[in-house]
Amino acid sequence: MVNPLMSPSPLPYGLPPFAAITPGHYAEALESGLAEHLQEINAIAGDPAPATFDNTAVAMEQSGRLLSRAAAAFFTLVSADSSEAIKALETEFSPKFSAHQDAVFMNRTLYERFSAIDATNLGAESARLVEEYLKEFRQSGIQLDNAGQSRLRDVNAELSRLGTEFGQRVKEAMKASALLLENAADLEGLPAESITGAAEAAKAAGHEGKYLLTLIQPSNQPALASLENRAVRRRLYEASLARGTDGGPLDVRDLITATVRLRAEKATLLGFANFAELVVDRQTAPDFADVQAMLGRLAPAAVRNAQAEANALARSAGHELEPWDWAYYSARVRKEKFAVDEQALRPYFALETVLNDGVFHAASQLYGITFHERGDLEGYHPDVRVWEVRDGDGSGIGLFLGDYYTRESKRGGAWMNSLMEQSRLLGTQSVVINNLNITKPAPGEPTLLSLDEVRTVFHEFGHALHGLFSDVTYPRFSGTSVPRDFVEYPSQVNEMWIMWPEVLANYARHHSTGEALPQGIVDKLNDSLLWGEGFATTEYLGAALLDLAWHVLSAADVPDDVLAFEAKALADASIAHPLIPPRYRTGYFQHIFAGAGYAAGYYSYIWSEVLDADTVEWFKENGGLTRSNGDHFRSQLLSRGNSRDPLESFRAFRGRDAELEPLLKRRGLE
């Protein structure tokens, strides 16, 4: 049987023919792709002609097509629909990818050719391409001697192995920590559809007649806001927080300490004081001191606001508050103080309506684009849906895939990734995926969302727009290929439309009656926006500061006791609160330990939110949901990717640098 990955897909926009691809096909295509790309790199480096932009930089951008095609499809399955065969391949190939990256960016001959390119008369995007390649060479160890490069290769390979193992253990721990309950009475307070979902989850796990409360990735679980039984709340909370550090076979503490030591060693090899300094050198933040200063400014105010909320919750509870009580009494106080019952909102937030009449509607109004479901195209799992996205003139922009339901084969959390990246050089258009972990309802029942899940749907679609609207020449700069502390900005901006009056009125309708969400409830929701911000900001900053605490350590200072270090780090950062754990504790902090994605960069969310909050003010000042506003945001920012400095794109859009005050106001931190 011919391997479908070995040649470009014949499907629209290059969508991989997933139904025809076997694990053996992935193995063959990845192996062949690595070898083919290395041959192409060696040919570029060994070209006897003098180095030019075309025969070096452009040739690099045109290389590795088979590898890119196979890797995009494979790693989509790794995160969203894994199997034992896929996990085995991930373990096998992760160090090979690390070694391949080193082989490319530690190639001295290739570096010398890039250094010799005359960029004098190049256009801005082309000149930036050369600069970015040279920067990556330097950050990859091109300046090291042979012994240094050899050690760095070993470090990178081991870090790759550790990250893969961490991600696999965390995924299994999330499944293993799900709370199995014998009686429906234990679930009192949960909405009916959630109880049905728990019964379905138990049945799927081989426990028919029982109820399984599955976990999401963050510390605090949604069911804590509704469960009446305090003992059940405690069990669920403690199961969530114990992941990865319970002493069992899925404990990850050995992986964490080994990872932190190796990252500290890598930073030293590359000439940085610590790993955090190395990471921030690649971001939009001026330097690590600026990041520390901003977080240090926010932390005391966040904890102060959180304590005021805790006092209100204790009064409502009438007893001493425990961490597993917070979400439950917070929902009760919100209901008492603002007459907002978030569980009563769920019937107004059916996934189908949120998507079509909310997310897609807002994008159509802003950007003139339309969405056309393609039932003739298949994703990698039966739950995946495919839409073709077309521009205002009817021309195709790309494909959008939506994969919204949780399952055992999918990792926790929510994310966007690309199967195909737009590039004028390669003649490709975007194929992007949004993944969420919403509990699937019983057959025939609607998928009703919490307000937080609605926010996640809008957020992830902001990433999708960033990918879909890409209009760059070189694939290296496409879509979301921007610095980590900028990538969350467009997605956060897209959240503004959740409560925008004409958007909310269009999608917030009762799933059975069609009745619009009453204006009185909308008003109460708006009045309650600041309630809970103390908790939310403290929870987030706890994770961000914990991340940095791990990554300012030298190799010699890495502790053996992970939990003791975590407690001390939070206390030292003035963000410790006995009732509020970090959004991610060390044992399941997948953002920073399952690969290096957000390592020393979890601060990015709040850094990006400065830009986001200032952008929301711009939209309010300029008329809101209009095509002219959308076109300006699209042309000056969303379409630019990393083809110019992202902060230059922000200035071109906003007319100035971002200001902090809108963020402080939004989070009640003035």
C-alpha positions in Angstrom: 0.0 0.0 0.0 1.4 3.4 -1.0 2.2 5.7 2.0 -0.2 8.7 1.7 2.3 10.9 3.5 5.1 10.5 1.1 3.6 12.9 -1.4 1.5 16.0 -1.0 -2.1 15.3 -0.1 -4.6 15.6 -3.0 -7.3 16.8 -0.6 -8.3 20.4 -0.5 -5.7 22.7 1.1 -3.5 19.7 1.7 -5.6 18.2 4.5 -3.9 14.8 5.3 -6.0 11.8 4.3 -6.0 10.6 7.9 -8.3 7.6 7.3 -5.7 6.1 5.0 -2.6 6.6 7.3 -1.4 3.9 9.6 1.2 4.1 12.4 3.6 2.3 10.0 3.1 5.1 7.5 4.0 7.7 10.1 7.2 5.9 11.0 8.3 5.5 7.4 7.4 9.1 6.5 9.2 10.6 9.5 12.3 8.5 9.0 12.4 9.4 5.3 11.6 13.0 6.0 14.5 13.4 8.5 16.9 11.8 6.0 15.6 13.8 3.0 15.8 17.1 4.9 19.3 16.4 6.0 20.3 15.7 2.4 18.8 19.1 1.4 20.6 20.9 4.2 23.9 19.3 3.3 23.3 20.3 -0.4 22.7 24.0 0.7 25.8 24.0 2.9 27.9 22.4 0.3 26.8 24.5 -2.7 30.1 25.6 -4.4 28.5 28.9 -5.6 28.8 32.0 -3.4 26.1 32.3 -0.8 23.1 34.3 -1.9 19.7 34.9 -0.4 18.1 32.6 -3.0 20.5 29.7 -2.8 20.7 29.7 1.0 17.8 31.4 2.8 15.1 30.6 0.2 16.5 27.1 -0.3 16.2 26.6 3.5 12.6 27.7 3.5 11.8 25.3 0.6 13.5 22.3 2.2 11.9 19.7 4.5 8.5 19.5 3.0 8.1 15.8 3.6 9.3 16.1 7.2 6.9 19.1 7.8 4.0 17.2 6.3 4.5 14.0 8.3 5.4 15.7 11.6 2.3 18.0 11.5 0.0 15.0 11.0 1.8 12.8 13.5 2.0 15.3 16.4 -1.7 16.1 15.9 -2.4 12.5 16.9 0.2 12.6 19.7 -1.8 15.3 21.4 -5.4 14.7 20.3 -5.9 11.0 19.5 -3.0 9.0 20.8 -2.7 5.2 21.0 -0.1 2.7 22.3 1.5 2.6 18.8 1.6 6.4 18.5 3.0 6.8 22.0 5.8 4.3 21.1 6.6 6.3 18.0 6.6 9.5 20.0 9.1 8.0 22.4 11.2 6.7 19.5 11.2 9.9 17.4 11.4 12.7 19.9 15.1 12.4 20.4 15.6 12.0 16.7 13.9 15.3 16.1 16.1 16.9 18.7 19.2 15.5 17.1 18.0 16.6 13.7 17.5 20.2 14.9 21.0 20.2 16.3 22.4 18.8 13.0 20.9 21.8 11.2 21.7 24.6 13.6 25.1 23.4 14.7 26.3 23.1 11.0 29.1 25.6 10.9 29.3 25.6 7.1 25.6 26.4 6.8 26.0 29.2 9.4 28.9 30.7 7.4 26.8 30.8 4.3 24.0 32.6 6.1 26.6 35.1 7.6 27.8 35.7 4.0 24.5 36.7 2.6 24.4 40.3 1.4 21.1 41.7 2.8 21.7 45.3 1.7 19.0 45.4 -1.0 16.6 42.8 0.4 13.1 43.7 1.3 12.1 44.0 5.0 10.6 40.5 5.3 13.6 38.9 3.5 16.1 40.8 5.5 14.3 39.7 8.7 14.4 36.1 7.5 18.2 36.2 7.4 18.4 37.9 10.8 16.1 35.3 12.4 18.1 32.4 11.0 21.4 33.9 12.3 19.8 34.4 15.7 18.6 30.8 15.9 22.1 29.6 15.0 23.5 31.6 17.8 20.9 30.4 20.3 21.5 26.8 19.2 25.2 26.8 20.1 26.9 27.6 16.9 29.6 29.5 18.8 30.5 26.5 21.0 33.6 24.4 20.3 33.3 20.8 19.4 33.2 19.5 23.0 30.6 22.1 23.9 28.4 21.2 20.9 28.7 17.6 21.7 27.5 18.1 25.3 24.7 20.4 24.1 23.5 17.7 21.7 23.4 15.2 24.6 21.5 17.7 26.8 19.0 18.4 24.1 18.4 14.7 23.4 17.8 13.9 27.0 15.5 16.9 27.5 13.5 15.7 24.6 13.2 12.3 26.1 12.2 13.7 29.5 9.6 16.0 28.0 8.0 13.1 26.1 7.9 10.9 29.2 6.5 13.8 31.4 3.7 14.4 28.9 2.8 10.7 28.7 2.8 10.3 32.5 0.7 13.4 33.0 -1.9 12.3 30.5 -2.2 8.9 32.2 -2.3 10.5 35.7 -5.2 12.6 34.6 -7.1 9.5 33.6 -6.1 7.6 36.7 -7.1 10.4 39.0 -10.6 10.6 37.8 -13.1 10.3 40.7 -15.3 7.2 40.5 -18.5 7.5 42.5 -21.0 4.7 43.3 -24.2 6.7 43.7 -26.0 9.5 41.8 -26.7 11.1 45.2 -22.9 11.9 45.5 -23.3 14.2 42.5 -26.1 16.3 43.9 -25.9 19.9 42.7 -24.4 19.0 39.3 -26.6 19.8 36.3 -28.5 16.9 34.8 -26.4 16.8 31.7 -23.2 16.6 33.7 -24.5 13.7 35.7 -25.4 12.0 32.4 -22.0 12.7 31.1 -20.4 11.2 34.3 -22.5 8.1 33.8 -21.4 7.9 30.1 -17.7 8.4 31.1 -18.0 5.6 33.7 -19.6 3.3 31.2 -16.8 4.0 28.7 -14.2 3.2 31.3 -15.9 -0.2 32.1 -17.8 0.9 35.2 -21.4 0.8 34.0 -23.9 1.9 36.6 -21.4 4.2 38.3 -20.3 7.8 37.8 -16.9 9.1 36.7 -15.8 12.7 37.3 -13.0 13.1 34.8 -10.4 15.8 35.4 -9.3 18.8 33.3 -5.7 19.9 33.3 -5.8 22.9 35.7 -5.9 22.5 39.5 -9.4 23.6 40.1 -12.1 21.3 38.6 -15.4 22.7 37.2 -17.5 20.3 39.3 -16.2 21.9 42.5 -18.6 24.9 41.9 -21.7 22.7 42.0 -21.2 19.6 44.1 -23.2 19.8 47.3 -21.4 17.0 49.1 -18.4 18.6 50.8 -16.6 15.3 51.2 -16.9 14.6 47.5 -15.6 18.0 46.7 -12.6 17.3 49.0 -11.9 14.0 47.3 -12.1 15.6 43.8 -9.8 18.5 44.8 -7.2 16.3 46.5 -7.2 13.9 43.5 -6.5 16.9 41.2 -3.7 18.3 43.2 -1.9 15.0 43.9 -1.3 14.3 40.3 2.3 13.6 39.5 3.5 13.7 43.1 1.6 10.9 44.9 4.5 8.4 44.9 2.9 6.1 42.5 4.1 4.8 39.1 3.1 8.1 37.4 5.0 10.3 39.8 7.0 12.8 37.7 9.3 14.3 40.4 12.3 12.5 39.0 11.6 13.9 35.5 11.2 17.5 36.9 14.5 17.6 38.8 16.4 16.1 35.9 14.8 18.5 33.4 15.6 21.6 35.5 19.2 20.6 36.0 19.7 20.0 32.3 18.0 23.3 31.3 20.3 25.2 33.7 23.3 23.5 32.2 22.1 24.3 28.7 21.7 28.0 29.6 25.3 28.0 31.0 26.7 26.4 27.9 25.0 29.1 25.8 26.3 32.0 28.0 23.2 32.9 30.0 22.9 33.2 33.7 20.0 30.8 33.9 17.3 29.2 31.6 14.8 32.0 32.2 17.3 34.6 30.8 17.9 32.3 27.8 14.1 32.1 27.1 13.3 35.8 27.5 16.1 36.6 25.1 13.8 35.1 22.4 10.7 37.0 23.4 9.2 40.5 22.9 9.9 41.3 26.6 13.0 43.6 26.7 14.7 41.5 29.4 14.0 39.2 32.3 14.1 42.1 34.8 11.1 43.6 33.1 9.1 40.4 33.4 10.0 40.1 37.1 9.1 43.7 37.7 5.7 43.4 36.1 4.8 40.2 38.0 6.1 41.6 41.2 3.9 44.7 40.8 0.8 42.5 40.2 1.2 39.8 42.9 0.5 41.8 46.1 -2.6 43.4 44.7 -3.9 40.1 43.5 -3.4 38.4 46.9 -5.0 41.4 48.6 -8.1 41.1 46.4 -8.2 37.3 46.8 -8.2 37.7 50.6 -11.2 40.1 50.4 -13.0 37.4 48.3 -12.0 34.7 50.8 -13.5 36.8 53.7 -16.8 37.1 51.8 -16.9 33.4 51.1 -16.3 32.5 54.7 -19.2 34.8 55.7 -21.4 33.0 53.2 -20.3 29.6 54.3 -20.7 30.2 58.0 -17.7 28.0 58.7 -13.9 27.9 58.2 -13.2 27.8 54.5 -11.1 25.0 52.9 -9.6 25.1 49.4 -12.2 22.7 48.1 -15.0 25.0 49.2 -13.8 28.1 47.3 -15.5 27.4 43.9 -18.7 26.3 45.5 -19.1 29.3 47.7 -17.8 31.7 45.1 -20.7 30.5 42.8 -23.1 31.0 45.8 -21.8 34.5 46.6 -22.0 35.4 42.9 -25.6 34.3 42.9 -26.4 36.1 46.2 -24.6 39.3 45.4 -25.2 39.6 41.7 -28.1 37.2 41.1 -26.0 35.3 38.7 -26.3 31.5 38.7 -23.7 30.2 36.2 -25.3 26.7 36.1 -28.6 28.3 35.1 -26.8 29.9 32.1 -25.8 26.6 30.5 -29.1 26.0 28.6 -28.3 29.3 26.8 -24.9 28.2 25.7 -25.3 25.2 23.4 -22.1 24.5 21.6 -23.6 24.5 18.1 -25.1 27.9 18.7 -22.1 29.3 20.4 -20.0 28.2 17.3 -22.3 29.3 14.5 -24.1 32.3 15.9 -21.3 33.5 18.3 -17.8 32.7 17.2 -18.4 32.4 13.5 -20.9 35.3 13.5 -18.4 37.7 15.2 -15.7 36.8 12.7 -18.0 37.3 9.8 -19.1 40.7 11.0 -15.5 41.8 11.7 -13.7 40.3 8.7 -16.3 39.4 6.1 -15.4 35.7 6.1 -17.9 32.8 5.9 -17.8 29.2 7.1 -18.9 26.2 5.1 -18.9 22.8 6.8 -17.3 20.2 4.6 -18.9 16.9 5.4 -17.0 15.3 2.6 -13.7 15.9 4.4 -12.6 13.7 7.3 -10.4 14.5 10.3 -8.3 12.2 12.4 -11.3 11.2 14.6 -15.1 10.9 14.1 -15.7 13.9 16.5 -13.6 16.2 14.3 -15.5 18.6 12.1 -14.1 20.5 9.1 -15.1 23.9 7.8 -13.8 25.7 4.7 -13.2 29.4 5.5 -13.8 31.8 2.6 -13.0 35.5 2.3 -15.5 38.2 1.4 -14.9 37.8 -2.3 -15.7 34.0 -2.1 -12.1 32.9 -2.4 -10.8 30.2 0.0 -8.6 31.1 2.9 -8.1 27.7 4.4 -9.7 24.9 6.5 -10.7 25.1 10.2 -11.0 21.8 12.1 -12.9 21.7 15.4 -12.3 18.9 17.9 -14.3 19.8 21.0 -14.9 16.6 23.1 -12.7 15.0 25.7 -11.6 11.4 25.3 -9.0 9.1 26.8 -6.7 9.4 23.8 -6.5 13.2 24.1 -4.3 15.2 26.4 -6.0 17.7 28.8 -6.5 21.4 28.2 -7.3 23.4 25.1 -5.0 24.4 22.2 -4.7 25.3 18.5 -2.2 23.8 16.1 -1.6 23.9 12.4 -1.6 21.0 9.9 -0.6 23.3 7.0 0.9 26.8 7.2 0.3 29.6 4.8 3.2 30.7 2.6 3.3 32.6 -0.7 6.7 31.1 -1.4 5.3 27.5 -1.2 1.8 28.3 -2.5 0.2 26.9 0.6 -2.8 28.0 2.7 -3.7 27.4 6.3 -5.2 24.3 7.9 -5.7 24.9 11.6 -7.3 22.9 14.5 -8.9 23.9 17.7 -8.9 21.3 20.5 -11.0 21.5 23.7 -11.9 19.0 26.3 -15.7 19.4 26.8 -17.6 16.4 28.2 -19.6 14.7 25.5 -23.3 14.5 26.2 -25.5 11.4 25.8 -26.5 10.7 22.2 -29.1 13.1 21.0 -28.6 15.6 23.8 -27.2 19.1 23.2 -23.7 20.1 24.4 -24.3 22.8 27.0 -21.3 24.9 28.0 -20.3 26.7 31.1 -19.4 30.4 30.7 -15.8 29.4 31.1 -16.1 26.9 28.3 -17.7 29.5 26.1 -14.6 31.7 26.8 -12.3 28.9 25.8 -14.1 28.4 22.5 -13.7 32.1 21.6 -10.1 32.1 22.9 -8.9 29.2 20.9 -10.6 30.5 17.8 -8.6 33.7 18.2 -5.5 31.5 17.7 -7.2 30.0 14.6 -7.8 33.4 13.1 -4.1 34.3 13.6 -3.3 31.2 11.6 -6.0 31.5 8.9 -5.3 35.2 8.2 -1.5 34.7 7.7 -0.3 36.5 4.6 3.5 36.1 4.5 6.0 34.9 2.0 8.1 32.6 4.1 6.7 29.6 6.1 9.0 30.4 9.0 7.0 33.5 9.7 3.5 32.1 9.2 0.5 32.6 11.5 1.2 31.9 15.1 5.0 31.5 14.6 5.6 34.5 16.8 7.5 34.9 20.1 5.8 33.0 22.9 4.9 36.1 24.9 3.0 37.5 21.9 1.2 34.4 20.7 -1.6 34.6 23.3 -2.5 38.2 22.4 -4.8 37.6 19.4 -6.6 34.8 21.1 -7.2 37.0 24.2 -8.5 39.8 22.0 -11.1 37.4 20.5 -12.6 36.9 24.0 -14.0 40.4 23.9 -16.9 39.4 21.6 -18.3 37.0 24.2 -20.2 39.7 26.0 -20.4 42.2 23.1 -24.1 43.1 23.0 -24.9 42.3 19.4 -22.8 39.0 19.5 -24.3 37.8 22.8 -27.8 38.5 21.6 -27.2 36.4 18.5 -25.9 33.3 20.2 -27.1 33.2 23.9 -30.4 31.6 23.3 -32.1 28.8 25.2 -31.4 25.5 23.4 -35.0 24.3 23.5 -37.2 27.5 23.5 -35.0 29.8 21.5 -35.5 32.5 24.2 -32.7 35.1 24.3 -30.7 35.3 27.5 -32.7 37.9 29.5 -31.2 41.4 29.5 -31.5 41.5 33.3 -29.1 38.5 33.5 -26.8 40.1 31.0 -26.7 43.2 33.2 -25.9 41.2 36.3 -23.2 39.3 34.4 -21.5 42.6 33.5 -21.9 43.8 37.1 -20.2 40.7 38.3 -17.2 40.8 36.0 -14.7 41.8 38.7 -16.0 39.1 41.2 -13.4 36.3 41.3 -10.6 38.3 39.7 -8.6 38.1 42.9 -8.7 34.3 42.8 -8.1 34.1 39.1 -5.1 36.5 39.1 -3.6 34.9 42.2 -4.0 31.4 40.7 -2.5 32.4 37.4 0.4 34.4 38.9 1.1 31.5 41.2 1.8 29.3 38.2 3.8 32.0 36.3 6.0 32.7 39.3 6.5 29.0 40.1 7.6 28.5 36.5 10.2 31.3 36.8 11.4 30.0 40.2 12.3 26.6 38.7 14.1 28.2 35.8 16.3 30.7 37.6 18.1 27.8 39.4 21.6 26.8 38.7 22.2 23.1 38.1 23.8 22.8 41.6 20.8 24.4 43.3 18.1 22.1 42.0 16.3 20.7 45.1 15.5 17.0 45.7 12.2 17.9 47.5 10.0 19.2 44.7 7.0 20.0 46.9 9.0 21.8 49.5 10.6 23.9 46.8 7.2 24.7 45.3 5.9 25.9 48.7 8.9 28.0 49.4 9.0 29.5 45.9 5.3 30.7 46.2 6.0 32.1 49.6 9.1 33.9 48.5 7.2 35.4 45.5 4.5 36.7 47.9 1.9 34.8 46.0 1.2 32.0 48.4 -2.4 31.8 49.6 -3.6 28.8 51.7 -6.9 28.5 49.8 -5.6 29.1 46.2 -3.2 26.6 44.6 -1.3 27.7 41.5 -3.3 27.1 38.3 -0.9 24.3 37.6 1.2 22.6 40.3 4.6 21.3 39.4 3.4 17.7 39.1 1.1 18.4 36.2 2.5 21.7 34.8 2.5 20.3 31.3 3.0 23.8 29.7 6.6 23.9 31.0 7.7 20.3 31.5 6.2 18.4 28.5 8.7 19.9 26.1 9.9 23.5 26.4 6.8 25.2 25.0 6.1 27.6 27.8 9.1 26.8 30.0 10.1 30.1 31.7 7.4 31.6 29.5 4.1 31.0 31.3 4.2 34.7 32.2 3.3 35.2 28.5 -0.5 35.2 29.2 -0.4 38.3 31.4 2.3 39.9 29.2 0.0 39.4 26.2 -3.0 40.6 28.1 -1.4 44.0 28.4 -1.7 44.3 24.6 -5.1 42.7 24.7 -6.7 45.0 27.2 -5.3 48.0 25.4 -6.7 46.6 22.1 -10.2 46.2 23.6 -10.1 49.9 24.5 -9.2 50.7 20.9 -12.1 48.8 19.6 -14.5 50.5 22.0 -13.1 53.9 21.1 -13.5 53.2 17.3 -17.0 51.8 17.1 -16.6 48.1 18.0 -17.7 45.3 15.7 -17.2 46.9 12.3 -15.6 45.7 9.1 -13.3 48.7 9.0 -12.0 47.8 12.5 -11.6 44.2 11.7 -9.8 44.9 8.4 -7.4 47.2 10.2 -6.6 44.6 12.9 -6.3 41.9 10.2 -4.1 43.8 7.8 -1.8 45.4 10.4 -1.5 42.6 12.9 -3.2 39.2 12.4 -1.9 38.7 8.8 1.7 39.7 9.6 2.8 36.7 11.7 6.5 37.1 12.5 7.3 38.8 9.2 8.1 41.9 11.2 8.7 42.6 14.8 5.4 41.8 16.5 5.6 44.9 18.6 6.0 46.9 15.4 2.8 45.3 14.2 1.1 46.3 17.4 2.3 49.9 17.0 1.1 49.9 13.4 -2.4 48.8 14.6 -2.6 50.9 17.8 -0.6 53.9 16.8 1.6 53.7 19.9 3.1 51.3 22.5 0.7 49.5 24.8 -0.2 50.9 28.2 -0.7 48.9 31.4 -3.7 50.8 32.8 -6.4 48.9 30.9 -5.2 45.6 32.3 -5.0 46.9 35.8 -8.6 48.2 35.5 -9.8 44.9 34.0 -8.4 42.8 36.8 -9.3 45.3 39.6 -5.6 45.9 40.4 -5.5 49.7 40.3 
